[in-house]
Amino acid sequence: MTLSILLAEDDVELNSAIEEALHCEGFTVVSCHSAEQALDQAEQQKFDIALLDLVMPGMTGVDAIAALRRLQPGIGIVITTAFATVDTAVDAMKRGADDFVTKPFNLTTLATTLRRVQAQRQPALSLPEEEANKVFSALSNPMRRAVLQQLSLHKKLRFMDLCRLAGVDNHTQFNFHLRQLKQSGLVEQNANKIYFLTTHGQQMVQFIAASSDE
């Protein structure tokens, strides 16, 4: 599932570098150069995670946390700073930040942090035992995991496109695996015979990605 990121970083070059790197990681990003601009954006659209620089002209990233939580209670918040101390980190976490990243940071590691924060903020999957067994059985097969990954990337795909992208030649076998994914509630097919992830399927892809990154 694509994550939407609200970025507030006043360093123009770093802002552009972070935005480009996160786009390459599959995120959608709205970038701002101040906390005030970020709050304006949060009034207009929903975001999964806010990535806020601690020190910016005007309102600081930490000062913006409470206002962001009022606008979007479920948003994840990560604070970044080049001047990290134990006290600043503790203060940020006490005031509602989910994580704290020190500059300079590896951009790939930052993407991992954002995915982990989102996964931690997702409500835990609560499934009856029989249904849970179906889900875990579906995820145990690499071909089925490939289907979930391709649907996560492309959103909606027809049977033959799924076969091609997953690298499968045996269509009968592939059809069996798709039925298993449908029965487990991870994949659905619409009236036009196009496959897509259910909400459970989107959550499981996200959890798999977060687990593999840790």
N, C-alpha and C positions, 0 to 999 in steps of 0.2 A: 504494500500500500504506500502510495506517495505521501510523504509528509510535507506539510506546509510550514515554512519557517519565516518568522518575523525577525529580521536582522537589524540591529541598531549598533552601528560602529562609525565613529566620527573620522577615523583615519581613512581617507578616500581610497588609497591604494589597497589597504588591507580589506576594506569593505568589498572592493571589486574582486579581490583574490578569493575571499571566503564565498562570495556569491557564485563565482564561477566553479569553484571546487564542489560546492554543495549541489549545484545543477548537474555536474558530472556524476555525482553520487545518486542522482535520481530524485532529489528534493525539488520542490517549488519554493522560490525565495522572493520575498518582498524586502528590499533593503532600504534602510533609512540612515540618516546621519545624526540623529538625536533621539533621545527618549521621548520627547514631545511628539516628534513625527511618528514614532512607533505607536504611541497611544492613539493618535489620529487614525492610523491604519487599522488598529485593533477595534475601533468603533465601526469600521466599515466592512470588515470581513473576519472570518474565523481562522485561527491558526492553531496548529498542533503544538508548536514550540516557539518561544521567544528567545533569541540569542542576543544578549545585551552586554555592551561594554560597560564596565563599572564607571570609568571616568569619562564623561562627555561634557561639553559646554551646556550649561543649564542643568536640567535634572539628571541625576546619576542613574545608572542602570538599577541599582538597589532601590533608589527612591521610587522608581517606576513600578516595582513589583506589586505593591498593594493596589495601585490603580489598574494594572493589568488583570489582577485576580478578580477585581470587581467587574471588569468588562467581560472577562472570559475565565470563569472559575476553573475550568478543566485544563487550561493551557500549561504546558511544561515550560520552565524558565531556567535557562543556563546563563550564568554571568561569566564574562571574560575580563581579564585584567593583566597588565604587565607589572603591577605593583602588589603582588599577592603576599599577604601575611596570614598567619593563623587567625588573627582577629578579624580581618576583612572577610575571610572565608566563612568563619563562624557567624558573623553578622549577616552575611548574605543568606546563609542557610536558615538562620532564625527568622529572617524576614520573608521567607517563602521560596527561595531559590531551590531548584531540584539538584543542581550541580554547579561546580565552580571550576573554570578552566584557566590555567595560567599561560600567558603569552611568553615567548612564541610557542605555538602549538602545532602539531602535525595535523594537517587538514583532514587526512583520512581518519586519524584518531578522533578528531572532532565529530566527524560524521557518525562514528561508532557511539560516541557519547550521546549524541542526539537520539539515535535509535534506542539506546538503552533507557534513556529518560522517558521516551514515549512508551516503551514496553512496560516500564514500571508503573506508569500512570494509567495504563489500560486496566479495566476491571478484570480480575482473574476469571478464566473460563470455568464456569460451574456447569458440568455436564453429568447427567446420570451415568452410572458405571457402564451400562451397555453401550450408550452413545459414545462415551469416552474411548471405549475399546475399539469402536469402529474408526474413530478419528486417528488413534495411534497406529492402528493397523494400516490405514491409508497412507500415513506418513512414513511408514517403514520401508516403502518401495521407492527406489531412486527415480523410476519413471514417473510415478505419481508426484513426487516432489518437483520434478522437472516441469510437469504440467502446471503446478501451482506457481512456480517461478515465472513461467512464460505468461500466464494469465495476469500475474501481478504487474509484469512489464507492459503488456499490450492491452490489458483491460478486457477486451472481447475478441474472441477468435473462433473461426469455424474449424470443423474437425480436421480437414486436410492441412490447414495452416498450423494447427497445433501439432500434428504429426511431424510436419517439416521442421518446425522450430525445436521440437523435442528430440529430433534426430531418430525417429522411429519409422521403420519400414513395414513392420507387421501390423496392419490395420486392425485385424481381428483381436490381437492381443492388446493393442492400444485401446480399443473400444471397451474391453473388459476393465481396464484400469480406470477409464473415465466413469464407468458405471459405479465402481467402488467409491470414487471421489464424490459422486452424486449421492450415493446412499449414505455416506458419512456426513453429508451436509456441508461439504467444503466447496463444491462446484454446482452450478445450476446451468440449465440450457433453456433459452427463451423460445418463443414460437417460431423464430426464424432459424432455429438450430444453431445458435451462436452460444458458445460457452463463456461463462464469466464466474468470478469468485463470489461466494456469499460473504456475509459479514464475518462469519466464523473462519472462512477460508482466508480472508484478508488478515485477520488477527493471527492465524497460525503462521502465515508467511512472515509476518512481522516478528513473531516470537522466535521463529527459526533463524531469521537473520540476526536478531539480537543475541541469541545463544551462540551462534557460530562466530560472532565477532568478539565475544568475551574470552 
